[in-house]
Amino acid sequence: MAVSRAKLWVFTAALAPLGLLLWAAATGGLTANPIEDITHRTGDWALRFLLLALAVTPIRKFTGWGWVADYRRMLGLFAFFYATLHFSTYLVLDFFFDFTLIFDDIVERRYVTAGFAGFVMLVPLAITSTRGMIRRLGGARWRQLHRLAYLAAIAGVVHYLWLVKIDIRPPLVYAVVLAVLLGSRIWFNYARRPARREVATPRVGADVG
């Protein structure tokens, strides 16, 4: 019961950025360029939730807090949720479903290419996030597929870095956080590898991050 209550609080908190965005839109609290403001806010939160999802396993391994793993799937799905809002703003409000212009934009502007690639990589992760899909794929294949989360995060950071023209400090902060998460993964995979390798059967639903 306590875990369910905690998950409800996390779920509510994860929806808060959307609520604040809707409130700003309803009360005139957006910037002079509202479409750009919506795009930036949703993109920021997509990247934040993705990094939070990737941080779950390092936190669990460093601290021994096994309970944090219960929130990884929710954080990952919220990353996809805000990424979908981010892309939908681009698709609908920026280009109003003009797929010819959208295709040209993706091909010609490198930051759009990176962002679109990151979003596409999140799609199969969201689709296979259920326990049923984990069982169908098997633990090993599921873990391999979900390593795409790191590539999606890299694409998201690159998208942000290539987007900004003046102040690159915000995307650099995300880049540093991602570098730490990648470094922790490498450290866990190699620095702590036992001298004698043991062949283990993959556990369904095991960690990917």
C-alpha positions as CSV (number, residue, x, y, z in Angstrom):
1,M,0.0,0.0,0.0
2,A,2.8,2.4,0.9
3,V,4.5,1.7,-2.5
4,S,1.3,2.4,-4.4
5,R,0.8,5.6,-2.5
6,A,4.4,6.7,-3.3
7,K,3.9,5.8,-6.9
8,L,0.7,7.9,-7.0
9,W,2.7,10.9,-5.6
10,V,5.5,10.4,-8.2
11,F,2.9,10.1,-11.0
12,T,1.2,13.3,-9.8
13,A,4.5,15.1,-9.6
14,A,5.5,14.0,-13.1
15,L,2.3,15.5,-14.4
16,A,3.0,18.8,-12.7
17,P,5.1,20.3,-15.6
18,L,2.1,19.6,-17.9
19,G,-0.3,21.3,-15.5
20,L,2.0,24.3,-15.2
21,L,2.3,24.5,-19.0
22,L,-1.5,24.4,-19.4
23,W,-1.9,27.0,-16.7
24,A,0.6,29.3,-18.4
25,A,-1.2,28.8,-21.7
26,A,-4.6,29.6,-20.2
27,T,-3.4,32.7,-18.2
28,G,-1.1,34.2,-20.8
29,G,2.0,33.1,-19.0
30,L,3.9,31.9,-22.0
31,T,6.5,34.0,-23.7
32,A,6.1,36.2,-26.7
33,N,6.6,33.1,-28.9
34,P,4.2,30.6,-27.3
35,I,4.9,27.8,-29.7
36,E,8.6,28.0,-29.1
37,D,8.0,28.2,-25.3
38,I,5.8,25.0,-25.4
39,T,8.4,23.3,-27.6
40,H,11.3,24.1,-25.2
41,R,9.4,23.2,-22.0
42,T,8.2,19.8,-23.3
43,G,11.7,19.0,-24.7
44,D,13.4,19.9,-21.4
45,W,11.1,17.7,-19.4
46,A,11.4,14.8,-21.9
47,L,15.2,14.9,-21.4
48,R,15.0,15.3,-17.7
49,F,12.7,12.3,-17.2
50,L,14.9,10.2,-19.5
51,L,18.0,11.0,-17.5
52,L,16.1,10.3,-14.3
53,A,15.1,6.9,-15.6
54,L,18.7,6.2,-16.6
55,A,19.8,7.3,-13.1
56,V,17.7,4.7,-11.3
57,T,20.0,1.7,-11.7
58,P,23.2,3.6,-10.7
59,I,21.4,5.0,-7.6
60,R,20.2,1.5,-6.7
61,K,23.6,-0.1,-7.1
62,F,25.5,2.7,-5.3
63,T,23.1,2.9,-2.4
64,G,21.5,-0.5,-2.2
65,W,18.0,1.0,-2.4
66,G,16.2,-1.7,-4.3
67,W,12.9,0.1,-4.1
68,V,14.0,2.8,-6.6
69,A,13.8,0.3,-9.4
70,D,10.0,0.4,-9.0
71,Y,9.9,3.9,-10.5
72,R,12.2,3.3,-13.6
73,R,9.4,2.3,-15.9
74,M,7.2,5.2,-14.9
75,L,10.0,7.7,-15.4
76,G,10.8,6.3,-18.8
77,L,7.2,6.4,-19.9
78,F,6.9,10.0,-18.8
79,A,10.1,10.8,-20.8
80,F,8.3,9.3,-23.9
81,F,5.1,11.2,-22.9
82,Y,6.8,14.6,-22.9
83,A,8.9,13.7,-26.0
84,T,5.6,13.0,-27.8
85,L,4.2,16.4,-26.7
86,H,7.4,18.0,-27.9
87,F,7.3,16.3,-31.3
88,S,3.5,16.9,-31.6
89,T,4.1,20.6,-31.0
90,Y,6.6,20.6,-33.9
91,L,4.3,18.5,-36.1
92,V,1.0,20.3,-35.5
93,L,1.8,23.9,-34.4
94,D,5.0,24.5,-36.3
95,F,4.2,22.7,-39.6
96,F,0.5,21.8,-39.3
97,F,1.0,18.3,-40.7
98,D,2.9,19.5,-43.8
99,F,4.9,16.3,-44.1
100,T,6.9,17.5,-47.1
101,L,8.2,20.5,-45.2
102,I,8.7,18.3,-42.1
103,F,10.8,15.8,-44.1
104,D,12.9,18.6,-45.6
105,D,13.4,20.1,-42.2
106,I,14.5,16.8,-40.7
107,V,17.0,16.2,-43.5
108,E,18.4,19.7,-43.7
109,R,18.7,20.9,-40.1
110,R,21.0,18.7,-38.1
111,Y,19.5,19.5,-34.7
112,V,16.1,18.4,-36.0
113,T,17.7,15.2,-37.3
114,A,19.2,14.4,-33.9
115,G,16.0,15.2,-32.1
116,F,13.9,13.1,-34.4
117,A,16.3,10.2,-34.2
118,G,16.1,10.3,-30.4
119,F,12.3,10.3,-30.5
120,V,12.2,7.4,-32.9
121,M,14.4,5.4,-30.6
122,L,12.1,6.0,-27.6
123,V,9.1,4.5,-29.5
124,P,10.1,0.8,-29.3
125,L,11.2,1.3,-25.6
126,A,7.7,2.6,-24.8
127,I,6.0,-0.2,-26.7
128,T,8.1,-2.9,-24.9
129,S,7.8,-1.5,-21.4
130,T,5.1,-3.9,-20.3
131,R,5.8,-7.1,-18.3
132,G,4.1,-9.0,-21.1
133,M,6.6,-7.7,-23.7
134,I,9.5,-8.4,-21.4
135,R,8.3,-12.0,-21.2
136,R,7.9,-12.2,-25.0
137,L,11.3,-10.8,-25.8
138,G,13.1,-12.6,-23.0
139,G,15.4,-10.8,-20.5
140,A,18.5,-10.7,-22.6
141,R,16.9,-9.3,-25.7
142,W,14.8,-6.9,-23.7
143,R,17.9,-5.5,-22.0
144,Q,19.7,-5.2,-25.3
145,L,16.8,-3.3,-26.8
146,H,16.5,-0.9,-23.9
147,R,20.1,0.1,-24.1
148,L,18.7,2.4,-26.8
149,A,17.7,4.6,-24.0
150,Y,21.3,5.8,-23.7
151,L,21.5,6.5,-27.5
152,A,18.2,8.4,-27.3
153,A,19.6,10.5,-24.4
154,I,22.7,11.2,-26.4
155,A,20.6,12.2,-29.4
156,G,18.5,14.5,-27.1
157,V,21.6,16.2,-25.6
158,V,23.1,16.7,-29.1
159,H,19.8,18.0,-30.3
160,Y,19.8,20.6,-27.5
161,L,23.5,21.5,-28.1
162,W,23.0,22.1,-31.8
163,L,19.8,24.0,-31.2
164,V,21.1,26.7,-28.9
165,K,23.0,29.6,-30.4
166,I,24.1,31.7,-27.4
167,D,24.0,30.1,-24.0
168,I,25.1,26.5,-24.2
169,R,25.3,26.0,-20.4
170,P,21.9,24.3,-20.0
171,P,22.6,21.6,-22.6
172,L,26.1,21.2,-21.2
173,V,24.6,20.4,-17.8
174,Y,22.6,17.7,-19.4
175,A,25.7,16.4,-21.2
176,V,27.6,16.2,-17.9
177,V,24.8,14.3,-16.2
178,L,24.6,11.9,-19.1
179,A,28.4,11.4,-19.1
180,V,28.3,10.5,-15.4
181,L,25.5,8.0,-16.1
182,L,27.4,6.5,-19.0
183,G,30.5,6.4,-16.9
184,S,28.8,4.6,-14.0
185,R,27.4,2.0,-16.4
186,I,30.9,1.3,-17.8
187,W,32.3,1.1,-14.3
188,F,29.7,-1.4,-13.1
189,N,30.1,-3.5,-16.3
190,Y,33.9,-3.6,-16.3
191,A,35.6,-2.4,-13.2
192,R,33.7,-4.7,-10.9
193,R,33.7,-7.7,-13.2
194,P,34.9,-10.7,-11.2
195,A,38.2,-12.4,-12.1
196,R,36.3,-15.5,-13.1
197,R,33.3,-15.0,-15.3
198,E,30.2,-17.0,-14.5
199,V,27.6,-17.8,-17.0
200,A,24.2,-16.6,-15.6
201,T,20.7,-17.0,-16.9
202,P,19.2,-13.5,-17.7
203,R,16.6,-12.6,-15.2
204,V,13.4,-11.3,-16.8
205,G,12.9,-7.6,-16.1
206,A,16.5,-7.1,-15.0
207,D,18.2,-3.7,-15.1
208,V,19.1,-2.0,-18.4
209,G,20.4,1.3,-17.1
